[in-house]
Amino acid sequence: MTKKIILLLLLMTNLSVWAQKKMPSVTLHYSFTDFKTAMNIKASNFGKVIKNGQWSNFPMMDAGYGLSYWQGLHKNIDINVGINYTKSIYTFPTGTYTATQKLFTFEANGIFKILAENKAAVTPYISAGVGLYSNAGKTGFYAPLGLGVHANLWDEAFVFSGAQYRLSFTKSNNSALFYQVGVGTHLFRRKEKPLPPAPPPPVVEVVKPITKDVAIWVKDEATNLPLPDAAVTIQSANGKVFSGKSDEDGKLVLTNVSKDEYTVEGKLNGIISESKKIEPAMFDAAGYAINLILLNNDPRFTLSGKAVDKKGGNPVADVEVSVNNNTKVGLQNINTNADGLFKGQLDAASDFSVSGKKSGYFSNIEQVSTKGLNRSTTLYVKLELEIQEAKAGQKFVLNNIFFETNKATLNTVASTDLDRLVKYLQDNPSARVEIQGHTDSRGSVSLNNRLSKNRAVSVMNYLIEKGIAANRLVANGYGSSQPADTNSTPEGRANNRRVEVKILGE
């Protein structure tokens, strides 16, 4: 019998323990009550009963069942209150009955767990309490003393087993051994205790950097006029750099510049402006921004030009503009932007020729001069450069080509459009042109035809002398047959005496 009890206790050691104070629970159990072994112990002693094999087997015991209520008071202490029913031929009162009697027991026990439930897989316990029996019309008290073990099942229920020695209070009552095994369930689910809130992270004081906007104006020193497109840089000793370009008002605003010491410079057209300092104390001063003016001392004038289509006046982008200094000998090449605008620098006391180059276009050659201009009052020299698209079949009148009266001799000094034609043919090396001569209606037809033809040939020969291949040129005279204006007025006849260029293609 002892071996069976030990095996039963070992069977339960593989179950998980309920690791906290027991919740209110109800249990059902199956029981065995053994009066015979208790009587043998009382008649002799515990050792002799074991030695002589007088311990009763389970079939010799009185089977029963019961119900109990468990409640945890502490993680090491529970209480239970229960009732058990069995049919027995033995009773707590001394004596033996020939008829089976009903035995009811009511008891309350303190459960003292040897190991805290949250520290062991299985929880063994000892118990002690007080019991009341009702049997064969008699009642009485007894003291249950026991030991057992219980374990948790998936945190929803638990199983337990135990053994008691029910000690009678009087000599006239029988003592008994009581075994039980059962299962219990919690009356409600355990509420998880919320974890304490995590402590807030330590407050780290963030030192906000001191910043300010820096507003810089770049101006012409001589005229105090704003200078657009100036490259401005502010740089600290440790390498911090802020940069940008001035707008049309000569202004640049650099935002969120951190407190430090900076050197400020501007540059325009290769000329470096005056240098200024930004001191750290300027960031602490009142005001939204730090304001600076940089003066740029460039003794040259600024050519402010725009390339436009001769017919519609619309801006033409991507024109390569050549600015040729005829006085001091020098050449600048500048490209127009999307708005047809371009800028260049002009030396003082000089004459300049300005022309454009773009594939498929015929450009004017404009003359500008800085002679007589005062740099202290004038900064900009403005110019509009006309160019026109040159497609096959189009004609252009070369107004500034002059001949001696009634002759084919060119006045090359006055005929500035000759150079315009040379430049077009140089810029468009595959273009072929027809040079057409025209006269007014005065004189005979034969004379006018011969004169117009000779004048066209004179222009062609001039182009050949300038390096234009002869196979790209055709010269024809049309006399007075294609008037451009009336021949009734001096002005009309002057317009009819002309040289035209027709684009033949490539």
C-alpha positions as CSV (number, residue, x, y, z in Angstrom):
1,M,0.0,0.0,0.0
2,T,2.8,2.4,0.9
3,K,4.4,1.8,-2.6
4,K,1.1,2.7,-4.3
5,I,0.9,6.0,-2.4
6,I,4.5,6.9,-3.3
7,L,3.9,6.0,-7.0
8,L,0.8,8.1,-7.0
9,L,2.7,11.1,-5.6
10,L,5.6,10.6,-8.1
11,L,3.1,10.4,-11.0
12,M,2.1,14.0,-10.4
13,T,5.6,15.5,-10.3
14,N,5.6,16.1,-14.1
15,L,2.8,18.6,-13.9
16,S,3.3,22.4,-13.9
17,V,2.6,24.3,-10.7
18,W,0.2,27.2,-10.3
19,A,2.8,29.8,-9.5
20,Q,0.8,32.4,-7.5
21,K,-1.7,32.6,-4.6
22,K,-4.5,30.1,-5.3
23,M,-7.6,31.7,-6.7
24,P,-11.1,30.7,-5.4
25,S,-11.6,27.1,-6.7
26,V,-14.0,24.2,-6.4
27,T,-12.8,20.6,-6.6
28,L,-14.3,17.1,-7.0
29,H,-12.4,14.2,-5.5
30,Y,-12.5,10.4,-5.2
31,S,-11.7,9.0,-1.8
32,F,-10.8,5.9,0.1
33,T,-11.4,5.6,3.9
34,D,-9.4,2.9,5.8
35,F,-10.6,2.1,9.3
36,K,-9.0,-1.3,9.4
37,T,-5.3,-0.2,9.2
38,A,-6.0,2.6,11.8
39,M,-7.4,0.0,14.2
40,N,-4.4,-2.3,13.7
41,I,-2.0,0.6,14.4
42,K,-4.0,1.4,17.5
43,A,-4.0,-2.2,18.7
44,S,-0.2,-2.6,18.2
45,N,2.0,0.1,16.6
46,F,2.9,1.5,13.2
47,G,6.1,-0.5,12.8
48,K,4.4,-3.9,13.4
49,V,1.7,-3.1,11.0
50,I,4.2,-2.5,8.3
51,K,6.3,-5.5,9.2
52,N,3.4,-7.9,9.4
53,G,1.8,-6.6,6.2
54,Q,-1.4,-5.5,7.9
55,W,-1.8,-2.3,5.8
56,S,-5.1,-2.6,3.9
57,N,-5.2,-2.6,0.1
58,F,-7.5,-0.2,-1.8
59,P,-10.2,-2.9,-2.5
60,M,-10.5,-3.4,1.3
61,M,-11.2,0.3,1.9
62,D,-14.5,2.2,1.7
63,A,-14.7,4.2,-1.5
64,G,-16.4,7.6,-1.7
65,Y,-16.5,11.0,-3.3
66,G,-16.7,14.6,-2.2
67,L,-16.7,18.3,-3.0
68,S,-14.5,21.0,-1.6
69,Y,-13.8,24.7,-1.9
70,W,-10.2,26.1,-1.9
71,Q,-9.0,29.6,-1.4
72,G,-5.5,31.0,-1.3
73,L,-4.6,33.2,1.7
74,H,-0.9,33.5,0.8
75,K,1.4,32.0,-1.8
76,N,2.3,29.4,0.9
77,I,-1.0,29.0,2.7
78,D,-4.4,27.9,1.4
79,I,-7.6,26.9,3.2
80,N,-10.2,24.3,2.0
81,V,-13.6,23.4,3.2
82,G,-15.2,20.2,2.0
83,I,-17.7,17.5,2.4
84,N,-17.2,13.7,1.7
85,Y,-19.7,10.9,1.4
86,T,-19.0,7.1,1.7
87,K,-20.6,3.9,2.7
88,S,-18.7,2.0,5.4
89,I,-19.1,-1.0,7.6
90,Y,-16.9,0.8,10.1
91,T,-17.7,3.9,12.0
92,F,-16.0,6.5,14.0
93,P,-17.8,5.2,17.1
94,T,-16.2,1.9,18.2
95,G,-17.9,-1.1,16.9
96,T,-18.5,-3.2,13.8
97,Y,-21.8,-3.1,11.9
98,T,-23.2,-5.9,9.9
99,A,-25.1,-3.4,7.7
100,T,-23.5,-0.8,5.7
101,Q,-23.9,2.7,7.1
102,K,-23.7,6.2,5.4
103,L,-20.8,8.3,6.6
104,F,-20.7,12.1,6.0
105,T,-17.7,14.1,7.0
106,F,-17.4,17.9,7.0
107,E,-14.0,19.4,7.5
108,A,-11.9,22.6,7.2
109,N,-8.2,22.5,6.7
110,G,-5.3,24.8,6.5
111,I,-3.0,23.9,3.7
112,F,0.7,24.8,4.4
113,K,2.7,24.5,1.2
114,I,6.3,23.4,1.8
115,L,7.6,25.2,-1.3
116,A,6.2,28.5,-2.6
117,E,4.2,27.7,-5.7
118,N,6.1,30.2,-7.9
119,K,9.4,28.4,-7.1
120,A,8.7,24.7,-7.8
121,A,7.2,22.6,-10.5
122,V,5.1,20.6,-8.0
123,T,4.0,21.8,-4.7
124,P,3.9,19.4,-1.7
125,Y,2.0,20.4,1.3
126,I,0.9,19.4,4.9
127,S,-2.5,20.0,6.3
128,A,-4.3,20.2,9.6
129,G,-7.8,21.1,10.6
130,V,-11.0,20.0,12.2
131,G,-13.7,17.7,11.0
132,L,-17.3,16.7,11.9
133,Y,-18.7,13.3,11.1
134,S,-22.3,12.0,10.8
135,N,-22.6,8.3,10.9
136,A,-25.3,5.9,12.0
137,G,-27.3,8.7,13.7
138,K,-24.3,9.9,15.7
139,T,-22.1,12.9,15.2
140,G,-18.7,13.8,16.5
141,F,-15.4,15.6,15.9
142,Y,-12.0,14.5,14.6
143,A,-8.7,16.2,13.7
144,P,-7.5,15.5,10.2
145,L,-3.7,15.6,9.8
146,G,-2.3,15.0,6.3
147,L,0.1,15.6,3.5
148,G,-0.2,15.9,-0.2
149,V,0.8,17.5,-3.5
150,H,-1.0,19.6,-6.1
151,A,-0.1,21.0,-9.5
152,N,-1.5,23.3,-12.1
153,L,-3.1,22.3,-15.4
154,W,-2.6,24.9,-18.1
155,D,-3.4,27.7,-15.7
156,E,-7.1,26.8,-15.9
157,A,-7.3,23.9,-13.3
158,F,-5.3,21.9,-10.9
159,V,-5.0,18.3,-9.6
160,F,-4.2,17.2,-6.2
161,S,-3.8,14.0,-4.1
162,G,-3.4,13.6,-0.4
163,A,-3.4,11.3,2.6
164,Q,-4.8,12.0,6.1
165,Y,-4.8,10.5,9.5
166,R,-8.2,11.3,11.1
167,L,-7.5,11.4,14.8
168,S,-10.5,10.8,16.9
169,F,-11.0,13.2,19.9
170,T,-12.3,10.4,22.2
171,K,-11.2,6.8,22.9
172,S,-14.6,5.6,22.1
173,N,-14.3,6.7,18.5
174,N,-12.3,5.0,15.8
175,S,-9.5,6.8,14.0
176,A,-9.2,6.4,10.2
177,L,-6.8,6.8,7.3
178,F,-8.2,8.9,4.4
179,Y,-6.9,9.1,0.8
180,Q,-8.2,11.3,-1.9
181,V,-7.3,12.3,-5.4
182,G,-9.2,15.0,-7.3
183,V,-9.3,17.8,-9.8
184,G,-10.3,21.5,-9.2
185,T,-11.1,24.5,-11.4
186,H,-10.9,28.2,-10.7
187,L,-14.2,29.9,-10.3
188,F,-13.0,32.8,-12.5
189,R,-10.0,33.6,-14.7
190,R,-7.0,35.3,-13.1
191,K,-6.6,38.9,-14.1
192,E,-3.1,39.6,-15.2
193,K,-1.5,42.1,-13.0
194,P,-0.4,44.9,-15.3
195,L,3.2,45.6,-15.4
196,P,4.3,48.8,-13.8
197,P,4.8,51.5,-16.3
198,A,8.3,51.9,-17.5
199,P,10.0,54.8,-16.0
200,P,10.2,57.8,-18.3
201,P,13.5,58.2,-20.1
202,P,15.8,60.6,-18.5
203,V,15.3,64.1,-19.7
204,V,18.3,65.2,-21.7
205,E,18.4,68.9,-22.2
206,V,19.0,69.6,-25.9
207,V,20.8,72.8,-26.5
208,K,19.1,74.4,-29.5
209,P,21.7,75.8,-31.8
210,I,21.6,79.5,-32.4
211,T,20.9,80.3,-36.0
212,K,20.0,83.3,-38.1
213,D,19.3,84.2,-41.7
214,V,22.0,86.2,-43.4
215,A,20.9,88.7,-46.0
216,I,23.6,89.9,-48.4
217,W,23.3,92.6,-51.0
218,V,25.9,92.9,-53.8
219,K,26.2,96.3,-55.3
220,D,28.3,98.1,-57.9
221,E,30.7,100.4,-56.1
222,A,30.7,103.2,-58.7
223,T,26.9,103.5,-59.2
224,N,25.5,101.7,-56.1
225,L,23.3,99.6,-58.5
226,P,22.4,96.0,-57.5
227,L,24.4,93.2,-59.2
228,P,22.4,90.1,-60.1
229,D,24.0,86.6,-60.5
230,A,26.9,87.4,-58.1
231,A,28.3,84.2,-56.5
232,V,28.3,84.8,-52.7
233,T,30.1,82.5,-50.2
234,I,30.3,82.6,-46.4
235,Q,32.8,80.3,-44.8
236,S,33.9,79.6,-41.3
237,A,37.4,78.7,-40.2
238,N,36.3,75.0,-39.5
239,G,35.0,74.6,-43.0
240,K,31.3,75.3,-42.8
241,V,30.2,76.9,-46.1
242,F,27.0,78.5,-47.2
243,S,26.6,79.8,-50.7
244,G,24.3,81.0,-53.4
245,K,23.7,83.6,-56.2
246,S,22.2,87.1,-55.9
247,D,18.8,87.7,-57.5
248,E,17.7,90.6,-59.8
249,D,17.8,92.9,-56.8
250,G,21.4,91.9,-56.0
251,K,20.1,90.1,-52.9
252,L,20.9,86.7,-51.4
253,V,19.3,85.3,-48.2
254,L,21.1,82.3,-46.6
255,T,18.8,80.7,-44.0
256,N,19.5,79.0,-40.7
257,V,23.2,79.9,-40.6
258,S,24.6,78.6,-37.3
259,K,26.4,80.8,-34.9
260,D,30.1,81.0,-35.8
261,E,32.7,83.4,-37.2
262,Y,32.5,83.7,-41.0
263,T,34.3,85.4,-43.9
264,V,31.9,86.7,-46.6
265,E,32.9,87.3,-50.2
266,G,31.2,87.8,-53.6
267,K,32.4,87.3,-57.1
268,L,31.0,88.5,-60.4
269,N,32.6,88.3,-63.9
270,G,35.9,87.2,-62.4
271,I,36.1,90.2,-60.0
272,I,36.1,89.5,-56.3
273,S,34.1,91.9,-54.2
274,E,35.2,93.4,-50.9
275,S,35.4,90.9,-48.0
276,K,33.5,91.2,-44.7
277,K,33.3,89.3,-41.4
278,I,30.4,87.9,-39.5
279,E,31.2,87.9,-35.8
280,P,29.6,85.4,-33.3
281,A,28.2,88.3,-31.3
282,M,26.1,89.4,-34.3
283,F,24.0,86.2,-33.8
284,D,23.1,87.3,-30.3
285,A,22.0,90.8,-31.4
286,A,18.3,91.6,-31.8
287,G,16.7,91.3,-35.3
288,Y,15.6,88.6,-37.6
289,A,18.6,88.6,-39.9
290,I,22.2,89.7,-40.2
291,N,22.4,92.2,-43.0
292,L,25.5,92.9,-45.1
293,I,26.4,94.9,-48.2
294,L,29.3,93.8,-50.4
295,L,30.6,96.4,-52.9
296,N,32.1,95.1,-56.2
297,N,34.6,97.3,-57.9
298,D,34.7,96.4,-61.6
299,P,35.8,99.3,-63.9
300,R,34.2,97.7,-66.9
301,F,30.7,98.4,-68.3
302,T,28.2,95.5,-68.5
303,L,26.6,94.7,-71.8
304,S,23.0,93.7,-71.1
305,G,21.7,92.2,-74.3
306,K,18.8,90.2,-75.7
307,A,18.7,88.1,-78.8
308,V,15.3,88.3,-80.6
309,D,13.7,87.0,-83.8
310,K,13.7,89.7,-86.3
311,K,10.2,88.9,-87.5
312,G,8.2,88.3,-84.3
313,G,10.5,89.8,-81.7
314,N,10.4,86.6,-79.6
315,P,13.5,85.7,-77.5
316,V,15.9,83.2,-79.1
317,A,17.8,80.8,-76.8
318,D,21.1,79.1,-77.3
319,V,22.6,81.8,-79.5
320,E,26.4,82.1,-79.3
321,V,27.0,85.8,-79.1
322,S,30.4,87.2,-80.1
323,V,31.5,90.5,-78.6
324,N,34.5,91.8,-80.5
325,N,36.5,94.7,-79.1
326,N,37.5,96.6,-82.2
327,T,39.7,99.1,-80.3
328,K,41.8,97.0,-77.9
329,V,41.4,93.7,-79.8
330,G,39.6,91.1,-77.7
331,L,36.7,88.6,-78.1
332,Q,34.1,87.3,-75.7
333,N,31.7,84.5,-76.5
334,I,28.5,84.4,-74.5
335,N,25.4,82.1,-74.8
336,T,21.9,83.4,-74.5
337,N,19.6,81.8,-71.8
338,A,16.0,80.5,-72.3
339,D,14.9,84.1,-72.3
340,G,17.4,85.1,-74.9
341,L,19.3,87.2,-72.4
342,F,23.1,87.5,-72.3
343,K,25.6,89.7,-70.4
344,G,29.2,90.6,-71.1
345,Q,31.8,93.0,-69.9
346,L,32.9,96.0,-72.0
347,D,36.2,97.8,-71.5
348,A,36.0,101.6,-71.3
349,A,36.7,103.8,-74.3
350,S,36.2,101.0,-76.8
351,D,34.1,100.2,-79.9
352,F,32.5,96.7,-80.2
353,S,30.9,94.6,-82.9
354,V,28.2,92.2,-81.6
355,S,26.9,89.3,-83.6
356,G,25.1,86.0,-83.0
357,K,25.7,82.4,-84.2
358,K,23.1,79.7,-84.4
359,S,22.7,77.0,-87.0
360,G,20.1,78.0,-89.6
361,Y,20.0,81.6,-88.5
362,F,21.1,84.9,-90.1
363,S,22.4,87.4,-87.5
364,N,22.7,91.2,-87.6
365,I,26.1,92.7,-86.6
366,E,25.5,95.5,-84.1
367,Q,27.9,98.2,-83.1
368,V,28.2,99.4,-79.5
369,S,30.6,101.8,-77.9
370,T,31.7,102.8,-74.4
371,K,33.5,105.9,-75.7
372,G,32.2,109.0,-73.9
373,L,30.4,107.0,-71.2
374,N,31.1,107.8,-67.5
375,R,31.5,104.7,-65.4
376,S,30.6,106.5,-62.2
377,T,27.1,107.1,-63.6
378,T,26.6,104.3,-66.1
379,L,26.9,100.5,-65.5
380,Y,24.8,98.9,-68.2
381,V,25.0,99.2,-72.0
382,K,21.8,97.7,-73.4
383,L,21.5,96.0,-76.8
384,E,18.9,94.1,-78.8
385,L,20.5,91.7,-81.3
386,E,18.2,90.7,-84.1
387,I,18.6,87.3,-85.8
388,Q,16.3,85.6,-88.3
389,E,15.7,82.0,-89.3
390,A,17.3,81.2,-92.7
391,K,15.4,78.5,-94.5
392,A,15.7,77.4,-98.1
393,G,13.8,79.8,-100.4
394,Q,14.0,82.8,-98.0
395,K,15.4,86.1,-99.1
396,F,17.2,88.8,-97.1
397,V,17.8,92.4,-98.1
398,L,21.4,93.6,-97.4
399,N,20.6,97.3,-96.8
400,N,24.1,98.3,-95.8
401,I,25.9,97.5,-99.1
402,F,27.0,100.5,-101.1
403,F,28.4,101.0,-104.6
404,E,29.7,103.9,-106.5
405,T,27.0,105.7,-108.5
406,N,26.0,103.7,-111.7
407,K,29.0,101.4,-111.1
408,A,29.6,98.0,-109.6
409,T,32.5,99.1,-107.4
410,L,31.9,98.2,-103.7
411,N,32.4,100.7,-100.9
412,T,33.7,98.0,-98.5
413,V,34.2,100.4,-95.7
414,A,30.5,101.5,-95.6
415,S,29.1,98.1,-96.6
416,T,28.8,96.5,-93.1
417,D,26.3,93.9,-94.3
418,L,29.0,92.3,-96.3
419,D,30.6,91.1,-93.1
420,R,27.2,90.0,-91.9
421,L,26.9,87.8,-95.0
422,V,30.4,86.4,-94.5
423,K,29.7,85.5,-90.9
424,Y,26.5,83.7,-91.9
425,L,28.3,81.6,-94.5
426,Q,31.2,80.9,-92.1
427,D,28.7,79.8,-89.3
428,N,26.8,77.6,-91.7
429,P,29.5,76.0,-93.9
430,S,27.2,73.9,-96.0
431,A,24.7,76.7,-96.9
432,R,24.5,77.8,-100.5
433,V,23.2,81.2,-101.5
434,E,22.2,83.3,-104.6
435,I,23.3,86.9,-104.6
436,Q,20.7,89.0,-106.5
437,G,21.3,92.5,-107.8
438,H,18.3,94.9,-108.4
439,T,18.0,98.5,-109.7
440,D,15.3,101.1,-110.0
441,S,13.5,101.8,-113.3
442,R,15.6,104.6,-114.5
443,G,17.8,103.8,-117.5
444,S,17.5,101.1,-120.2
445,V,16.6,97.6,-119.4
446,S,19.9,96.3,-120.8
447,L,21.9,98.8,-118.8
448,N,20.0,97.9,-115.6
449,N,20.4,94.2,-116.1
450,R,24.1,94.5,-116.7
451,L,24.6,96.8,-113.7
452,S,22.6,94.6,-111.3
453,K,24.5,91.5,-112.6
454,N,27.9,93.2,-112.1
455,R,27.0,94.4,-108.6
456,A,26.0,90.8,-107.7
457,V,29.3,89.5,-109.0
458,S,31.2,92.2,-107.0
459,V,29.6,90.9,-103.8
460,M,30.3,87.3,-104.8
461,N,34.0,88.1,-105.5
462,Y,34.2,89.8,-102.1
463,L,32.9,86.6,-100.4
464,I,35.4,84.5,-102.3
465,E,38.2,86.8,-101.1
466,K,37.0,86.2,-97.6
467,G,37.4,82.4,-98.0
468,I,33.9,81.3,-99.0
469,A,34.0,78.6,-101.7
470,A,32.8,79.7,-105.1
471,N,30.7,76.6,-105.6
472,R,28.5,77.8,-102.7
473,L,27.7,81.1,-104.5
474,V,25.6,82.1,-107.5
475,A,25.4,85.8,-108.7
476,N,22.4,87.0,-110.8
477,G,21.1,90.5,-111.9
478,Y,17.4,91.2,-112.2
479,G,17.6,94.9,-113.2
480,S,14.3,96.6,-112.4
481,S,12.1,93.6,-113.0
482,Q,11.4,92.8,-109.3
483,P,10.7,96.2,-107.7
484,A,10.4,96.2,-103.9
485,D,8.8,99.7,-103.8
486,T,7.4,102.4,-106.1
487,N,9.7,104.0,-108.6
488,S,7.7,107.3,-108.4
489,T,9.6,108.7,-105.4
490,P,13.2,109.0,-104.5
491,E,12.7,106.9,-101.4
492,G,11.0,104.2,-103.4
493,R,13.7,104.1,-106.0
494,A,16.3,103.9,-103.2
495,N,14.6,100.9,-101.8
496,N,14.6,99.2,-105.3
497,R,18.3,99.7,-105.6
498,R,19.3,96.8,-103.5
499,V,21.2,93.5,-103.0
500,E,19.3,90.5,-101.8
501,V,20.5,87.1,-100.7
502,K,18.4,84.0,-101.3
503,I,19.0,80.8,-99.4
504,L,19.3,77.9,-101.8
505,G,19.7,75.2,-99.2
506,E,22.6,72.9,-98.3
